Amino acid sequence: MEKKYQLGDVVEMKRTHPCGTNAWTIIRMGMDIRIKCVHCGRSVLLPRAKFERNLKRVIRTEQLDSPGGSGLSAKTGD
């Protein structure tokens, strides 16, 4: 299966969370995937196979590169 999601994406899962939303942000990827509820902030660790079975769609993809910059924010100090 081709991977259609990446770190930082907001995804919609098949089951609704008890807080009333089914939108989650991917915050960790590996053999297991950690997702965080957009509404209440609860995080859940799922095996990749279970995550892929329960994934409904990718709502929003995180843009690493902006059109006018390198995608990295430079922090200036005093």
Backbone as a ProteinNet text record, in pm:
[ID]
protein_1_A
[PRIMARY]
MEKKYQLGDVVEMKRTHPCGTNAWTIIRMGMDIRIKCVHCGRSVLLPRAKFERNLKRVIRTEQLDSPGGSGLSAKTGD
[TERTIARY]
84.4	0	88.5	55.6	130.2	89.8	189.7	164.5	111.1	-7.5	-71.2	-74.2	-3.1	-4.1	138.1	159.3	292.3	277.4	388.9	390.8	329.5	238.3	175.4	43.7	7.7	-118.9	-236.8	-350	-475.1	-554.8	-593.8	-663.8	-799.4	-890.5	-1022.2	-1024.9	-1064	-1072.2	-1217.5	-1237.9	-1372.4	-1458.9	-1399.6	-1475.5	-1462.9	-1571.3	-1572.7	-1516	-1434.9	-1379.4	-1490.7	-1486.5	-1591.4	-1614.2	-1514.3	-1533.4	-1618.1	-1645.9	-1735.8	-1671.8	-1541.7	-1476	-1407.2	-1378.8	-1300.8	-1181	-1135.8	-1017.5	-898.5	-787.6	-667.6	-545.7	-444.5	-316.7	-214.2	-136.9	-32	87.7	128.2	239.9	361.7	349.4	463.1	438.2	542.9	531.7	647.9	620.6	718.3	641.8	679.7	601.4	462.6	456.8	330.7	311.9	187.1	156.5	81.8	131.3	64.3	-14.6	-143.1	-230.3	-286.4	-314.3	-363.6	-496.9	-596	-728.6	-720	-778.2	-774.9	-858.1	-965.9	-1057.5	-1011.5	-981.6	-952.2	-804.6	-722.2	-579.2	-535	-625.9	-591.3	-508.2	-402.6	-321.6	-338.1	-331	-349.8	-239.6	-182.3	-79.2	-141.7	-134.2	-192.5	-86	-95.1	-8.1	-39.7	61.1	43	-69.3	-77.1	-180	-320.7	-340.8	-472.1	-503.3	-402.2	-420.8	-466.2	-398.9	-433.2	-572.1	-614.6	-750	-855.5	-827.4	-925.7	-919.4	-820.7	-807.7	-917.1	-989.5	-1094.4	-1040.5	-976.4	-919.3	-823.7	-738.4	-648.5	-721.1	-745	-817.8	-726	-610.2	-518.8	-375.9	-295.8	-156	-71.3	24	114.3	208	219.4	307.9	442.3	547.5	680.1	747.8	727.1	789.9	684.7	703.9	614.3	663.5	574.6	616	725	730.4	826.5	947.4	965.1	1077.3	1124.5	1217.1	1276.6	1198.5	1096.8	1019.5	1073.5	1188.8	1248.1	1235.4	1194.6	1182.8	1310.6	1367.1	1490.5	1453.3	1508.1	1481.6	1599.9	1570.9	1678.5	1683.2	1802.8	1819.2	1881	1878.7	1938.6	2084.9
-118.9	0	124.7	216.4	341.9	431	489.5	575.9	710.2	749.2	873.7	976.4	948.8	1036.2	1052.5	1160	1186.3	1255.9	1276.4	1339.9	1480.3	1512.8	1644.4	1653.1	1549.7	1550.6	1537.9	1595.5	1576.8	1473.1	1365.7	1255.4	1233	1173.8	1137.3	986	941.4	798.7	752.6	621.4	566.9	583.8	564.2	574.3	713.6	761.3	891.8	878.6	975.2	978.5	1017.5	973.1	1009.2	1159.8	1242.9	1388	1443.9	1363.5	1405.7	1435.9	1419.3	1446.2	1319.9	1316.3	1204.9	1257.3	1378.4	1438.2	1422.1	1371.1	1342.1	1394.8	1438	1481.9	1372	1338	1237.5	1304.8	1253.4	1315.2	1223.7	1095.5	1003.8	894.2	860.6	752.7	656.3	530.8	423.4	293.9	190	66	92.7	182.6	227.8	373.6	417.3	556.5	618.5	733.1	805.6	919.3	924	1030.1	1106.3	1235	1323.2	1382	1375.9	1429.2	1580.8	1630.9	1774.4	1851.6	1793.1	1863.1	1862.9	1744.8	1738	1717.3	1681.3	1666	1528.9	1434.5	1298.1	1230.7	1158.2	1088.4	937.8	867.3	723	664.2	551.2	481.1	357.8	349.4	237.5	166.5	34	-35	15.2	23.1	77.1	5.6	-126.5	-202.5	-161.3	-144.3	-103	40.3	128.1	266.7	270.8	193.4	194.1	136.5	38	-17.4	85	163.7	257.9	396.7	422.4	552.6	569.2	680	708.2	796.5	909.1	999.2	1097.2	1157.5	1262.5	1394.5	1468.3	1595.4	1707.3	1718.5	1828.1	1776.6	1809.5	1770.5	1888	1862.8	1968.3	2007.3	2136.5	2187	2221.3	2147.9	2173.7	2291	2304.9	2413.9	2516.2	2639.3	2746.3	2802.9	2864.4	2917	3022.7	3098.1	3207.5	3179.8	3056.7	3031.4	2888	2857.3	2724.4	2627.1	2673	2587.6	2581.3	2641.2	2643.5	2783.4	2792.5	2924.5	2953.8	3068.3	3108.6	3188.5	3149.2	3220.5	3311.7	3439.2	3534.8	3565.4	3573.8	3604	3740.7	3788.6	3918.8	3904.5
0	0	0	-86.6	-93.2	23.7	88.5	204.4	155.5	202.1	160.4	273.2	379.8	496.6	546.7	621.6	676.8	811.3	877.4	1008	999.7	1089.2	1092.2	1017.5	942.7	869.3	965.1	926	998.9	921.2	989.7	924.7	990.2	913.8	964.9	981.5	1100.1	1128.7	1115.9	1103.1	1086.2	1210.9	1328.2	1452.7	1513.2	1571	1636.9	1778.5	1819	1954.4	2051.8	2176.5	2273.4	2290.1	2258.7	2271.5	2157.2	2053.9	1947.6	1814.3	1799.9	1672.4	1621.6	1492.1	1438.1	1358.7	1391.2	1328.1	1422.2	1369.3	1446.9	1374.1	1448.8	1393.2	1417.1	1313.4	1327.9	1394.3	1511.4	1583.5	1594.4	1557.5	1559	1457.2	1381.2	1283.5	1300	1282.4	1292.7	1273.3	1345.9	1343.5	1400.3	1497.6	1555.1	1517	1513.3	1479.7	1596.7	1644.8	1752.9	1690.8	1724.8	1675.7	1795.3	1772.8	1879	1834.9	1921.3	1891.4	1874.4	1767.3	1738.4	1840.8	1889.5	1979	2124.6	2180.2	2324	2356.5	2258.4	2281.4	2329	2341.4	2384.1	2275.5	2314.6	2215.1	2230.9	2117.6	2112.1	2026	2070	1994.9	1931.3	1797.2	1723.5	1641.6	1629.6	1533.8	1392.7	1307.2	1172.6	1096.8	1107.1	1034.5	1078.7	1208.4	1259.2	1217.4	1221.3	1177.9	1032.3	945.5	803.2	777.9	856.6	843.1	883.2	988.3	1041.8	979.1	894.6	829	724.2	732.3	635	523	560.4	459.7	526.3	444.1	491.2	470	577.3	569.4	522.8	586.7	554.2	563.3	462.7	460.8	504.7	593.5	640.6	527.5	503.1	398.4	459.9	422.6	477.3	408.7	279.8	205.2	167.2	209.1	168.5	36.1	-45.6	-175.5	-167.1	-57.5	-48.4	38	82.3	172.1	168.7	256.6	259.5	346.3	417.3	504.3	646	670	802.8	859.4	983.9	1045.2	1122.2	1096.1	1164	1287.8	1401.7	1526	1554	1566.4	1592.3	1740.1	1793.1	1935.2	1954.5	2076.4	2107.6	2135.3
[MASK]
++++++++++++++++++++++++++++++++++++++++++++++++++++++++++++++++++++++++++++++

